[in-house]
Structures are given as structure tokens and as C-alpha cells.
Amino acid sequence: MSKITIAIDGYSSCGKSTLAKALASHLHYAYADSGAMYRCVTLYALRKGVIKDGSFMPEEIIKLLPKIKLSFEFNSQTKASDTFLNGENVEKEIRQMIVSENVSQVSAIHEVRVQMIAIQRELGKNGGIVMDGRDIGSNVFPDAELKIFMTSDSDIRTQRRFDEYKTKGQHVSFNDVKVNLLNRDYEDTHRKEDPLVQAQDAIVLDNSDLTREQQLEYVVKLIHDLTLSAS
């Protein structure tokens, strides 16, 4: 079987990127973090002042799009891909709380989605890629050979994100993290442009009680079974 396309969708802080990176490494596939793309647009808009103090200007964000160049590069130390915005490594900066608080609104802008989806489809046109996000299986790669829809208990997701912030030295309260996470869930599932939905042929993976190793093992078996059925 030739290299396939693997689409992973799901709620915020379900570990989509963790699973996608592990799969890409295991399969020797390319990995693309679609959420990081929208975070880069958000970061750029914040830097340019078109998102400031609660003020959100979609038309100004759209004007910035031609100036945004995105790329991913493998980091030999972390064994993962870093995200670059106009040649600058912004992997840490795009994970800050201020970006998380605004990224759902940015990702709901039609023109932003059109540009990001075009980049994503170009990256995955030859297969051999794992991509995670909110609309990968339902919109970006509707013909992906394997689609995973991830979910997890909201308190467990909050704890994961809270621990991530602590590890990075960012001081936020557990409650603030949970409010942000639940707000993102609502915005992602109710936005007009390509909302978060479970594709009809997606396999649901609830990892509330699974270790990283267990969920990787589970999906690798799915791929193995898929390969056998296609041979």
C-alpha cells in the first residue's frame, strides 16, 4: 500500500499534535500542524496591532495575509517540527495564552481559512502526511484514508494545558485555562466557516484514560488493519 493521508481532528488539548507527531515519526511521514498555521496568523496580527485590548479587526487581518509566509522545519533536538513565520522560529511564542485567546476568531475568517487550506492541501497532495486540526478530515482532506476524531474529558484536557503552561513558565490559573478551553470548544463547533465536526467515516478516539503509548499503539493497529484490507 502506498503512503496514506492521516487526518486527525478533535477538541482543544486532546493531544492531537502529540499523537500526530508520534505517528509521523513512527511511519516516517511528514507532519503538519494546521493549528500552528492559524496561531501564526494570530501572532502576526497581534504584533501588527490589529488585535489589541479586545479589539478585533477582520478586514485588517485579511490585508496582512500576503505578508505571511509559513513553513515547518524538523528540530533535531526535540525530534519534532518547529513552526516558522516569515523565517522566524515562533514555536514557543504561538503557544502563549494571548494567542490561544484569539486564535478561534482568526480561524473563523473566511479569507484566512481559504489561504491556510490551500497551503495544507499542497503539503498533503502526495500522501505520506499526518495532519491535525479542526476540519482536516471533514474539509481539507475529505478523501483521507484514515480519519481520527479525538475527544477527552474537559477537566483532563484543562489539566494537560495547565501543565503545559507551567512547564513553559507561563503563570495562569486552572480556571482561566478551563474557561479558555470551553470557549474555544464553543467557537470551534459553532463557527460559520468549516466548524469542528466529526466526519462520518472518522474513528472516535477518547483518550481520557489512555497513555500516549496506548493511543499510538491503537492507531498504529488501525493503520496495520487498513493496510491488510487494502492488500
C-alpha positions in Angstrom: 0.0 0.0 0.0 1.4 3.4 -0.9 1.7 6.1 1.7 -1.6 7.3 3.0 -3.0 10.6 4.4 -4.0 10.6 8.0 -6.4 13.3 9.3 -6.7 13.9 13.0 -9.4 16.3 14.3 -10.8 17.0 17.7 -11.2 19.4 20.6 -8.6 21.7 22.0 -6.0 20.0 24.2 -7.0 16.4 23.3 -3.4 15.6 22.4 -3.9 15.8 18.6 -0.5 17.2 17.9 1.2 14.7 20.3 -0.4 11.8 18.6 0.2 13.2 15.1 3.9 13.8 15.8 4.3 10.3 17.2 2.6 8.7 14.2 4.6 10.7 11.8 7.8 9.7 13.5 6.7 6.0 13.6 5.7 5.9 10.0 8.4 8.2 8.7 5.7 10.5 7.4 5.7 14.3 7.2 3.8 16.1 10.0 1.9 19.4 9.5 0.3 21.2 12.4 -2.7 23.1 10.9 -3.5 24.8 14.2 0.0 26.3 14.3 -0.7 28.0 11.0 -3.7 29.8 12.4 -1.7 30.6 15.5 0.9 32.2 13.3 -1.7 34.4 11.6 -3.0 35.4 15.1 0.5 36.1 16.4 1.3 38.3 13.3 -2.0 40.2 13.8 -1.2 40.8 17.4 2.3 42.1 16.6 0.8 44.4 14.0 -1.7 45.7 16.5 -4.9 44.7 14.6 -5.8 42.6 17.6 -5.4 44.7 20.7 -7.1 45.1 24.0 -10.1 43.1 22.9 -10.4 44.9 19.6 -10.6 42.6 16.7 -10.4 43.9 13.1 -11.0 41.1 10.5 -10.6 43.3 7.5 -7.1 44.4 8.7 -6.1 40.8 9.4 -7.1 39.9 5.8 -4.8 42.7 4.5 -1.9 41.1 6.3 -2.2 37.7 4.7 0.0 38.3 1.6 2.8 39.2 4.1 2.7 35.9 5.9 4.9 33.0 4.9 4.7 29.8 6.8 7.0 26.7 6.9 7.8 23.8 9.1 11.3 22.5 9.9 12.5 19.4 11.7 14.2 20.1 15.1 16.9 17.5 15.7 16.9 18.3 19.5 13.1 17.9 20.1 12.6 15.3 17.3 9.6 17.4 16.1 8.8 20.1 13.6 9.1 23.7 14.6 6.8 26.4 13.0 8.4 29.3 11.2 6.7 32.7 10.5 8.5 34.6 7.8 11.7 32.8 8.6 11.4 33.2 12.4 11.0 30.2 14.7 7.8 31.1 16.6 7.1 27.6 18.0 7.1 28.8 21.6 5.5 32.2 21.0 2.4 30.8 19.2 1.6 28.7 22.3 1.2 31.7 24.6 -2.2 32.3 26.3 -2.8 35.6 24.4 -2.6 33.7 21.1 -4.9 30.9 22.4 -7.5 33.6 23.4 -7.7 34.9 19.9 -7.0 32.1 17.5 -10.5 30.8 17.2 -11.8 34.2 16.0 -8.9 34.4 13.5 -9.5 30.9 12.2 -13.2 31.7 11.6 -12.3 34.4 9.0 -13.2 33.1 5.5 -10.2 34.5 3.7 -7.8 33.2 6.4 -9.2 29.7 6.0 -9.0 29.8 2.2 -5.3 30.6 2.3 -4.4 28.1 5.1 -6.4 25.3 3.5 -4.6 25.9 0.1 -1.3 25.5 1.9 -2.4 22.4 3.8 -3.7 20.7 0.6 -0.4 21.5 -1.2 1.5 19.9 1.7 -0.5 16.7 1.5 -1.1 16.3 -2.2 1.2 13.2 -2.4 0.2 11.4 0.7 2.6 10.3 3.4 1.4 13.0 5.8 -0.2 13.3 9.2 -2.1 16.5 9.8 -4.1 17.5 12.8 -6.6 20.3 13.3 -10.3 21.0 13.4 -11.5 20.4 9.9 -8.9 18.1 8.3 -11.0 15.1 7.8 -14.2 17.0 7.1 -12.9 19.6 4.8 -9.1 19.7 4.0 -8.7 16.0 3.2 -12.2 14.5 2.8 -10.7 11.6 1.0 -8.1 10.8 3.6 -7.6 7.0 4.0 -7.7 7.3 7.8 -9.6 9.9 9.9 -9.4 10.1 13.6 -11.7 12.2 15.8 -10.2 12.8 19.2 -12.1 13.7 22.4 -11.4 13.7 26.1 -12.9 14.8 29.4 -12.8 18.6 29.8 -11.1 18.5 33.2 -8.4 16.2 31.9 -7.9 18.5 28.9 -7.7 21.5 31.1 -5.1 19.8 33.3 -3.0 18.9 30.3 -3.0 22.5 29.0 -2.4 23.9 32.5 0.6 21.6 33.0 1.9 22.7 29.6 1.8 26.4 30.6 3.6 25.6 33.9 6.3 23.7 32.0 6.8 26.8 29.8 6.9 29.1 32.8 3.6 30.8 32.0 1.6 31.6 35.1 -2.1 31.2 34.6 -4.9 29.8 36.8 -6.5 26.4 36.2 -9.9 28.2 36.0 -8.7 30.6 33.3 -7.3 27.7 31.3 -10.6 25.9 31.6 -12.7 28.9 30.6 -10.5 29.5 27.6 -10.7 25.8 26.6 -14.5 25.7 26.8 -14.9 29.0 25.0 -12.7 27.6 22.2 -14.8 24.4 22.1 -17.9 26.6 21.6 -16.3 28.8 19.0 -14.8 25.9 17.0 -18.1 24.0 16.9 -20.3 27.0 16.1 -18.3 29.0 13.7 -19.8 29.5 10.2 -16.6 28.6 8.3 -15.8 24.9 8.5 -16.8 24.2 12.1 -15.4 21.3 14.1 -17.5 18.3 13.3 -16.9 14.5 13.3 -16.6 13.3 9.7 -19.0 10.4 9.0 -16.2 7.9 8.4 -13.9 9.1 11.2 -13.0 6.7 14.1 -13.6 8.3 17.5 -10.7 8.1 19.9 -11.5 9.1 23.5 -8.1 9.2 25.2 -9.3 10.3 28.7 -7.8 7.2 30.2 -5.1 6.3 27.7 -1.4 6.9 27.9 0.4 8.4 24.9 1.9 4.9 24.2 -1.5 3.3 24.3 -3.2 5.7 21.9 -0.2 5.4 19.5 -0.4 1.6 19.6 -4.2 1.8 19.0 -3.8 3.9 15.9 -0.9 2.0 14.5 -3.0 -1.1 14.7 -5.8 0.7 12.8 -3.2 1.6 10.1 -2.0 -2.0 10.0 -5.5 -3.4 9.6 -6.2 -0.8 6.9 -3.1 -1.9 5.0 -4.1 -5.5 5.3 -7.6 -4.9 4.0 -6.2 -2.9 1.0 -3.7 -5.6 0.0 
